[in-house]
Amino acid sequence: MPVSRRILLRVATKLSLTLMAATTVAAHAESDSPGNHWPTKPVRIIVPVAPGGSADKLTRTLADKLALLWGQSVLVENVPGASGTIGAAKVAKAAPDGYTLLQQGEGITLNSLLFAKLPYDSQKSFTPIIKAVVNPQILVVNPSTGLHTLNQYISRAKARSQSISLALPGNGGIAHVAHEILSQRTGAQVNYIPYSGGGPATLDVLGGHADATLITLAAVTEYVRAGKLRALAVTTPYRSDALPDVPTVAEAGVPGFAVESWQGYFAPSGTPQQVIEKINNDMRAVLQTPDVREQLEKLGFKVAGGSSKDLAQSLRVERPFYAKAINAAGLTLR
């Protein structure tokens, strides 16, 4: 990006944040609701996977801007383990005051379907705040595999079952479920190797310790552009503007295949609605600032937004879809 354009984006962002802060101050003078006095201390966002992946990149981007807007530190804490349930449990037990938030996506639904027992109730322990972004999952391989297309990948996985090692960015996550749907459609069988997050999974594929990974596109965009990873297909019914030459799975030979993942934010159940609405409004405003939007879209995210009620409805709709795929694959986590 030209230097002059970067400067203009930074100026526009600062002006946007200044205007948002001024609006917030004005609202404080007009009302005495709990949301108008929040936050008065640092806010912590729990990311339930290892550093370096797309969830981490997204959250740290938002945290920097929210800290400027709120005048308080916004701390990002990575709490990986047990497919994200350790971090989620930490938020479920936190005080419902908006100072401890959870970054999560469809994993909040998947875990409730995969685990026989969780230390929280996925449908009752959290209040949805916002669906921040949507994004494809992307199937990438180490170039040394010699695989150039999805058809080659599927053919090898069918001819030699388990011969391809697939690094999973979390056991039972959206990548795992999406690949199971692919296996059900094509008969391709791979050797799943679970990792604590997208960062470690990507590093092992880059290093040749695993052949491939199916991962959120934003986590590997730069590696694909640099030729360090080869992209075979994206899981959405549309191509990504970030990597427009990469075909969809449907285009590459599996008609009707479509899986779109997303990432958003939650608060402990019982958090005052005024606080939920303030966080939602401020996150939406930050997501729409010029430099943040361009940064996220360059990585491969598509800014979503919407209300907390919109996210709640999305959760209700996706549950039966994933339940059908998980039951058909016989997937469980203990």
C-alpha positions in Angstrom: 0.0 0.0 0.0 1.4 3.5 -0.8 2.7 5.4 2.2 0.3 8.3 1.6 -2.7 5.9 1.7 -1.5 4.3 4.9 -1.2 7.8 6.5 -4.7 8.7 5.3 -6.1 5.5 6.8 -4.4 6.1 10.1 -5.7 9.7 10.2 -9.2 8.4 9.3 -9.1 5.8 12.0 -7.9 8.3 14.7 -10.7 10.6 13.7 -13.3 7.8 13.8 -12.1 6.7 17.2 -12.1 10.3 18.5 -15.7 10.8 17.3 -16.7 7.5 18.9 -15.2 8.5 22.2 -16.9 11.9 22.1 -20.2 10.2 21.4 -19.7 7.9 24.4 -18.9 10.9 26.7 -22.1 12.6 25.5 -24.1 9.5 26.2 -22.7 9.3 29.7 -24.1 12.8 30.4 -27.5 11.8 29.1 -28.0 8.6 31.0 -27.0 6.8 34.1 -27.3 3.2 32.9 -24.6 0.6 33.7 -23.3 0.5 30.1 -22.5 4.2 30.2 -20.0 3.9 33.1 -18.3 0.8 31.6 -15.4 0.2 31.4 -13.7 1.6 34.5 -10.8 -0.9 34.6 -8.9 -3.2 32.1 -10.9 -5.7 30.0 -9.6 -9.2 29.4 -10.5 -11.2 26.3 -9.8 -15.0 26.5 -8.7 -16.6 23.2 -9.1 -20.4 23.8 -6.4 -21.4 21.3 -2.6 -21.0 21.1 -1.1 -17.7 19.8 -0.4 -17.1 16.1 -3.7 -18.3 14.6 -6.5 -16.3 13.0 -8.5 -16.0 16.3 -5.4 -14.5 17.9 -4.7 -12.1 15.0 -8.3 -10.9 15.0 -8.6 -10.4 18.7 -5.3 -8.5 19.0 -6.3 -6.2 16.2 -9.5 -5.3 17.9 -8.0 -5.1 21.3 -5.6 -2.4 20.2 -8.4 -0.2 18.9 -10.8 -0.9 21.7 -8.1 0.2 24.2 -7.9 3.6 22.5 -11.7 3.9 22.4 -12.3 2.9 26.0 -9.3 4.5 27.6 -8.5 1.2 29.3 -6.1 -1.7 28.7 -7.6 -4.6 26.7 -5.6 -7.7 27.5 -5.6 -10.7 25.3 -5.0 -14.0 27.1 -4.5 -17.2 25.2 -5.9 -20.2 27.1 -5.5 -23.3 24.8 -6.5 -26.8 25.5 -9.3 -29.4 25.3 -10.6 -28.0 22.0 -11.1 -24.5 23.5 -13.2 -25.7 26.5 -10.6 -24.7 29.1 -10.7 -21.1 28.0 -14.5 -21.1 27.7 -14.9 -22.6 31.2 -12.8 -19.7 32.6 -15.1 -17.2 31.1 -18.2 -19.1 32.2 -17.0 -18.8 35.8 -16.1 -15.1 35.5 -18.1 -12.3 37.0 -20.9 -11.2 34.6 -19.7 -7.6 34.4 -18.2 -7.4 30.9 -14.6 -7.4 32.1 -13.9 -10.9 31.0 -14.9 -11.8 27.4 -14.6 -14.9 25.3 -13.5 -15.1 21.7 -15.3 -18.0 20.0 -16.9 -19.1 16.8 -18.8 -22.2 15.7 -16.7 -24.1 18.2 -19.0 -23.1 21.0 -21.7 -25.2 19.2 -19.4 -28.0 18.0 -18.0 -28.7 21.5 -21.5 -29.0 23.0 -22.2 -31.7 20.3 -18.9 -33.5 20.6 -18.3 -33.6 24.4 -20.5 -35.9 26.5 -19.9 -33.5 29.5 -18.6 -29.9 29.7 -17.9 -27.8 32.8 -20.4 -25.3 31.5 -23.7 -25.2 29.5 -22.9 -23.9 26.0 -26.4 -22.6 25.5 -26.9 -21.0 28.9 -23.5 -20.0 30.3 -22.7 -17.3 27.7 -24.4 -14.2 26.3 -23.7 -13.5 22.6 -22.2 -10.1 21.8 -21.3 -10.0 18.1 -20.3 -12.1 15.1 -17.2 -10.1 14.2 -16.1 -11.8 10.9 -16.9 -14.7 8.6 -14.3 -16.6 6.6 -13.5 -19.7 4.6 -11.5 -22.6 5.7 -8.8 -23.3 3.3 -7.0 -26.6 2.5 -3.3 -26.0 2.1 -0.4 -28.4 1.6 3.4 -28.3 1.8 4.6 -27.9 -1.8 6.9 -30.9 -1.2 3.9 -33.2 -1.3 3.6 -32.7 -5.0 -0.1 -32.1 -4.7 -1.4 -29.3 -6.9 -5.2 -29.7 -7.0 -8.0 -30.9 -4.8 -8.6 -33.8 -7.1 -5.0 -35.0 -6.6 -5.4 -34.7 -2.9 -8.6 -36.7 -2.9 -7.3 -39.3 -5.3 -4.2 -39.9 -3.1 -6.3 -40.1 0.1 -8.6 -42.6 -1.5 -5.9 -44.7 -3.1 -3.7 -44.8 0.0 -5.8 -44.3 3.1 -4.2 -42.3 5.9 -1.2 -41.5 3.7 -1.7 -37.8 4.0 -1.1 -36.3 7.4 -3.6 -33.4 8.1 -2.7 -31.0 11.0 -5.9 -30.0 12.7 -6.0 -26.6 14.4 -8.0 -28.1 17.3 -9.5 -31.6 17.7 -13.2 -31.5 16.8 -13.0 -27.9 15.5 -14.6 -26.6 12.4 -11.7 -27.8 10.3 -12.1 -31.3 11.6 -15.9 -31.3 11.0 -15.5 -29.7 7.5 -13.0 -32.3 6.5 -15.2 -35.1 7.8 -18.0 -33.7 5.5 -15.5 -33.8 2.6 -14.6 -37.4 3.5 -18.2 -38.4 3.6 -18.8 -36.9 0.1 -15.6 -38.3 -1.5 -14.3 -41.3 0.5 -11.0 -39.6 1.1 -9.3 -40.8 4.4 -6.4 -38.9 6.0 -4.4 -39.2 9.1 -5.7 -36.5 11.5 -3.1 -34.9 13.8 -4.7 -32.5 16.4 -2.8 -29.4 17.6 -3.6 -26.8 20.2 -4.4 -24.1 17.6 -3.8 -22.8 14.1 -0.4 -21.4 14.8 1.3 -24.7 15.8 -0.5 -26.6 13.1 0.7 -24.2 10.4 4.3 -24.3 11.6 4.4 -28.1 11.3 3.1 -28.0 7.8 5.6 -25.3 6.9 8.4 -27.4 8.4 7.3 -30.5 6.5 6.3 -32.4 9.7 2.7 -32.7 8.4 1.5 -32.7 4.8 -1.5 -30.4 5.0 -3.9 -28.4 7.1 -7.5 -27.3 6.8 -7.5 -23.9 8.5 -9.1 -20.5 8.7 -7.9 -18.7 5.5 -6.7 -15.6 7.5 -4.2 -17.8 9.4 -2.2 -18.7 6.2 -2.9 -16.0 3.6 0.7 -14.6 3.8 2.3 -18.1 3.5 0.2 -18.9 0.4 1.1 -15.6 -1.2 4.8 -16.2 -0.5 4.6 -19.7 -2.0 5.5 -21.4 1.3 2.1 -23.3 1.3 0.1 -24.3 -1.7 -3.7 -23.7 -1.5 -6.0 -26.3 -3.0 -9.5 -25.0 -2.3 -11.7 -22.9 0.1 -14.7 -24.4 1.8 -17.2 -21.5 1.2 -19.5 -21.3 -1.9 -17.6 -18.2 -2.9 -13.9 -17.5 -3.5 -12.0 -15.2 -1.2 -11.0 -11.8 -2.4 -7.8 -12.2 -0.5 -6.8 -15.3 -2.6 -9.1 -15.0 -5.7 -7.2 -17.6 -7.7 -8.0 -20.4 -5.2 -11.1 -22.4 -6.3 -13.9 -23.4 -4.0 -14.3 -27.1 -3.0 -17.5 -27.1 -5.1 -15.6 -25.7 -8.2 -12.7 -28.1 -7.6 -14.9 -31.2 -7.9 -17.3 -31.6 -4.9 -20.6 -30.0 -6.0 -22.7 -28.5 -3.3 -20.0 -28.5 -0.6 -20.2 -25.3 1.5 -18.9 -24.6 5.0 -18.4 -21.0 6.3 -16.8 -20.4 9.6 -17.0 -17.3 11.8 -15.5 -15.7 14.8 -17.2 -13.6 17.5 -17.3 -12.6 21.1 -19.3 -13.6 24.2 -19.7 -12.6 27.8 -20.7 -14.6 30.9 -24.4 -15.1 31.2 -26.0 -12.4 33.4 -23.9 -9.6 32.0 -26.1 -6.4 31.9 -27.7 -5.9 28.5 -26.5 -2.3 28.5 -22.9 -3.5 28.7 -23.5 -6.1 26.0 -25.0 -3.4 23.7 -22.1 -1.0 24.4 -19.5 -3.7 23.6 -21.4 -4.6 20.4 -21.7 -1.0 19.3 -18.0 -0.3 19.9 -16.8 -3.5 18.3 -18.9 -2.8 15.2 -17.6 0.7 15.0 -14.0 -0.5 15.3 -14.5 -3.2 12.6 -15.7 -0.5 10.2 -12.8 1.8 10.7 -10.8 2.0 7.4 -7.5 0.5 8.5 -9.0 -2.3 10.5 -11.5 -3.3 7.8 -8.7 -3.3 5.1 -6.3 -5.2 7.4 -8.8 -7.9 8.1 -10.0 -8.2 4.5 -6.4 -8.4 3.3 -6.0 -11.4 5.6 -9.2 -13.1 4.2 -11.8 -12.1 6.8 -15.1 -10.6 5.8 -16.4 -8.2 8.4 -19.8 -9.3 9.7 -21.2 -7.2 12.6 -24.8 -7.3 13.4 -26.5 -7.3 16.8 -26.2 -9.8 19.7 -29.7 -11.1 18.8 -28.4 -11.8 15.2 -25.6 -14.0 16.7 -28.0 -15.8 18.9 -30.2 -16.6 15.9 -27.1 -17.8 13.9 -26.3 -20.2 16.8 -29.8 -21.7 16.6 -29.6 -22.2 12.9 -26.2 -23.8 12.7 -26.7 -26.3 15.5 -28.8 -28.9 13.5 -26.5 -28.6 10.5 -23.4 -29.5 12.4 -25.2 -32.1 14.5 -26.1 -34.0 11.3 -22.5 -34.0 10.1 -21.0 -35.0 13.5 -23.5 -37.9 13.9 -22.8 -39.2 10.5 -19.1 -39.2 11.2 -19.5 -40.7 14.6 -17.3 -38.0 16.1 -17.0 -37.7 19.9 -14.6 -36.1 22.3 -14.1 -37.1 25.9 
